[in-house]
Amino acid sequence: MWCVVPDWNKPAGGPRKQYQCVDVLNAAGIPAAVVHHSPGFRCDWFRNETKVFAASEIEVSPADVIVIPEIYGSSICQLPKGIRQVILNQNAYLTLDALGRGVEEAAKPYLHNPDLVAVVAVSDQNADLLRYAFRDITVHRVRWSVNPALYFPPATAPGKRIAYMPRRRADEAAQVLALLKLRGILDGWEIVPISNRSESEVAEIMRSCRLFLSFSEREGLGLPPLEAMACGCLVVGFTGYAGAEFFAKPYAVAVEDGDVGAFAAEVERVLAWTEQDPAAAREAALEGSRRALSNYSPEVERRDLVSLFEPLLP
């Protein structure tokens, strides 16, 4: 299996998960490798020893399968003919954006592509959306895992720190924080923006925080709040729609998308709860961690990937 990954070496969940997919398949005895465009390129913002090749270094045959992310759009149809394809769609909303710009062109890889054998989605919500858009294609749900060696709760309850990722919905994040500051809710609390950090640094920051603010927007799954849950953070915020499958009170409080007033009010309520009943808040956070690590475990991911690729690559 050849997994095409863009030459993008900044923190982003998509390429990291493609590398992980290749590692899982190789560990299961199914030959797989990452393919980048440029010779010598490798993502190095997260630790990996993944098999990596440049496109110029490989030859494909009809026995192979090419796995390509949805972001390549209609250029997917320019891949070598007669080689089976799997579209790894890690965000169906990007596909909807492309459809909005031109239905015929954006639909080609899904509806007019004789080499396509499967489409992969990474949440139930995205899988349903793709099935609705393209009625005649086969869509498989693969559950990505949360790495338990990196994302786990601290031994003791964290201090008064709140984390968020400013690269998504920066205006709404600023509004939520401004509302809380106006009300004096953040007095004594440290706000920790997570930006341009390695994966291990992100996990370390999350473990040091009591609360994670989720500004997810139209997600394929929405890994940051899920990984924050695994690290023992209580989570408040937007689900990005797909993330609704793991948001559940009391450890993850969903807010109606775009409602910054309700967002700030829920943060105020949760912060007060952690101060008034720290034992109950801590137990809720640990329960969220258990749920995240159980429902999105490496074994679950391995089972989903092997069941998809083993029949294609015996």
Long-range contacts (C-beta under 8 A, 24 or more apart in sequence): 1-25, 1-30, 1-31, 1-32, 1-33, 1-64, 1-65, 1-66, 1-67, 1-309, 1-312, 1-313, 2-32, 2-33, 2-35, 2-53, 2-58, 2-60, 2-64, 2-65, 2-66, 2-67, 3-32, 3-33, 3-34, 3-35, 3-67, 3-88, 4-35, 4-55, 4-66, 4-67, 4-68, 4-69, 4-72, 5-34, 5-35, 5-36, 5-43, 5-69, 6-36, 6-37, 6-69, 6-71, 7-36, 7-37, 7-38, 7-41, 8-43, 9-41, 9-43, 9-44, 9-45, 10-45, 10-196, 11-45, 11-46, 11-196, 11-197, 11-198, 11-199, 11-202, 13-90, 13-223, 13-224, 14-69, 14-71, 14-90, 14-91, 15-43, 16-43, 16-46, 16-199, 17-90, 17-122, 17-144, 17-223, 18-67, 18-69, 18-88, 19-43, 19-46, 19-48, 19-50, 20-144, 20-145, 20-301, 21-67, 21-88, 21-305, 22-50, 22-51, 23-48, 23-50, 24-298, 24-301, 24-302, 24-305, 24-306, 25-305, 25-306, 25-309, 26-51, 27-302, 28-302, 28-305, 28-306, 28-310, 30-306, 30-309, 30-310, 30-313, 31-313, 32-309, 33-58, 45-198, 45-199, 46-198, 46-199, 46-200, 47-199, 47-200, 65-117, 65-309, 65-312, 65-313, 67-120, 70-94, 70-95, 73-98, 73-105, 73-106, 73-109, 74-105, 74-106, 74-108, 74-109, 76-108, 76-109, 76-113, 77-108, 77-109, 77-112, 77-113, 79-115, 81-115, 82-115, 83-115, 84-115, 84-116, 84-117, 84-312, 85-109, 85-113, 85-115, 85-116, 85-117, 86-116, 86-117, 86-118, 86-119, 86-120, 86-308, 86-312, 87-116, 87-118, 87-119, 87-120, 88-120, 89-119, 89-120, 89-121, 89-122, 89-126, 89-130, 89-220, 90-122, 90-220, 90-221, 91-126, 91-218, 91-219, 91-220, 92-121, 92-126, 92-129, 92-130, 92-133, 92-220, 93-218, 93-219, 93-220, 95-130, 95-133, 96-129, 96-133, 99-133, 107-134, 110-134, 110-137, 111-136, 111-137, 117-312, 118-308, 118-312, 120-308, 121-220, 122-220, 122-221, 122-242, 123-219, 123-220, 123-221, 123-242, 123-243, 123-245, 124-242, 124-245, 125-241, 125-242, 125-244, 125-245, 126-220, 126-221, 126-242, 140-304, 140-308, 141-304, 142-301, 142-304, 142-305, 142-308, 143-295, 143-296, 143-300, 143-301, 143-304, 144-221, 144-223, 144-296, 144-301, 145-296, 145-297, 145-298, 145-300, 145-301, 146-223, 146-226, 146-227, 146-230, 146-292, 146-293, 146-296, 146-297, 147-298, 148-230, 148-293, 148-297, 148-298, 150-199, 150-200, 150-203, 151-203, 151-206, 151-227, 151-230, 151-231, 151-292, 151-293, 152-207, 152-230, 152-231, 152-232, 152-289, 152-293, 153-207, 153-230, 153-231, 153-232, 153-285, 153-286, 153-289, 154-207, 154-208, 154-231, 154-232, 157-210, 157-278, 157-282, 157-285, 158-207, 158-208, 158-209, 158-210, 158-232, 158-233, 159-190, 159-208, 159-210, 160-188, 160-189, 160-190, 160-210, 161-189, 161-190, 161-191, 161-192, 161-208, 161-209, 161-210, 161-211, 162-186, 162-189, 162-190, 162-191, 162-192, 162-209, 162-210, 162-211, 162-212, 162-213, 162-267, 163-192, 163-193, 163-194, 163-205, 163-206, 163-209, 163-211, 163-212, 163-213, 163-228, 163-233, 164-191, 164-192, 164-193, 164-194, 164-212, 164-213, 164-214, 164-215, 165-193, 165-194, 165-195, 165-215, 165-224, 166-193, 166-194, 166-195, 167-195, 168-215, 168-216, 168-217, 169-215, 169-217, 169-238, 172-215, 172-258, 172-260, 172-263, 173-213, 173-215, 175-260, 176-213, 176-260, 176-263, 176-264, 176-267, 179-260, 179-261, 179-264, 180-264, 180-267, 180-268, 183-264, 183-268, 185-264, 185-267, 185-268, 185-271, 189-271, 194-224, 202-227, 203-227, 203-231, 206-231, 206-232, 206-233, 207-231, 207-232, 209-233, 210-234, 210-274, 210-281, 210-285, 211-235, 211-236, 211-267, 211-270, 211-271, 211-274, 212-236, 212-237, 213-237, 213-263, 213-267, 214-238, 214-239, 214-240, 214-243, 216-240, 216-243, 217-257, 219-243, 225-252, 226-292, 226-296, 227-292, 229-288, 229-289, 229-291, 229-292, 230-289, 230-292, 230-293, 230-296, 231-289, 232-285, 232-286, 232-288, 232-289, 233-285, 233-288, 234-270, 234-274, 234-281, 234-284, 234-285, 234-288, 235-288, 236-263, 236-266, 236-267, 236-270, 237-263, 238-263, 246-291, 246-292, 246-295, 246-296, 248-291, 250-284, 251-284, 251-285, 251-287, 251-288, 251-291, 252-288
